[in-house]
Amino acid sequence: RQAIALLPNTHPPWFLYVIFWDHYTNGRYEEALATALKIDLEDYFWTHYTRAIAYVRLGRMLDAEASVARLNDLIPGFSIEVAEAIVRKYSDDEAVTAQTMDALRLAGVPETPPPPPRPAIAVLPFANLSGDSGQDFFADGITEELTAALARFQALRVTARTSTLPYRDRGEDVRA
């Protein structure tokens, strides 16, 4: 506070986090929020974290959810697990950590990050280029075997063969 008082217009914005935590840990949530809103580091985790927990303590849930949405923009998959890992790097105060995690829960932050989306793949029917229509079964067999082999990988979502079968005789480029 002394540094800010001595140099009111030249201190870095992160100085205000110290004042925020003083207000927040002493239950002065209006002052904590007013301080958090002065911090103009919009691409910084702590800016939206402090705003979210102050909004929750003031019952401003829509504002808290908006701050959490911004946290998700900054840290895709933001969760309580992720927040705790970050907070524990800077604080060993278990009570404050627990209180802020509870606030984040109330703002809708999930306990763990969502699982990453599984990539999807479709095996398009192989074309019989031999000119012998009796060999169509061979091209279909290759398609079926490749589809079955890829389906064994749980990390992939494989489109069913029946869904790709209509493309067999179209003769068009389906990449477009």
JORAUR-V749136 format. One record per backbone hydrogen bond with DSSP energy under -1.0 kcal/mol. NH is the residue of the N-H (numbers start at 1). CO is the residue of the C=O. If there is no record, write none. Layout:
BEGIN
{{NH CO} {NH CO}}
END
This chain:
BEGIN
{{5 1} {6 2} {7 3} {10 7} {15 12} {16 13} {17 14} {18 15} {20 16} {21 17} {22 18} {23 19} {24 20} {25 21} {27 24} {28 23} {29 27} {32 28} {33 29} {34 30} {35 31} {36 32} {37 33} {38 35} {39 36} {44 41} {48 44} {49 45} {50 46} {51 47} {52 48} {53 49} {54 50} {55 51} {56 52} {57 53} {58 54} {59 56} {60 55} {61 59} {64 60} {65 61} {66 62} {67 63} {68 64} {69 65} {70 66} {71 67} {72 68} {73 69} {74 70} {75 71} {78 75} {80 110} {81 111} {83 79} {84 80} {85 81} {86 82} {87 83} {88 84} {90 87} {91 87} {94 92} {97 93} {98 94} {99 95} {100 96} {101 97} {102 98} {103 99} {104 100} {105 101} {106 102} {107 103} {108 105} {109 104} {121 157} {135 132} {136 133} {139 135} {140 136} {141 137} {142 138} {143 139} {144 140} {145 141} {146 142} {147 143} {148 144} {149 145} {150 146} {151 147} {153 150} {156 153} {157 119} {159 121} {163 160} {165 161} {167 164} {168 165}}
END
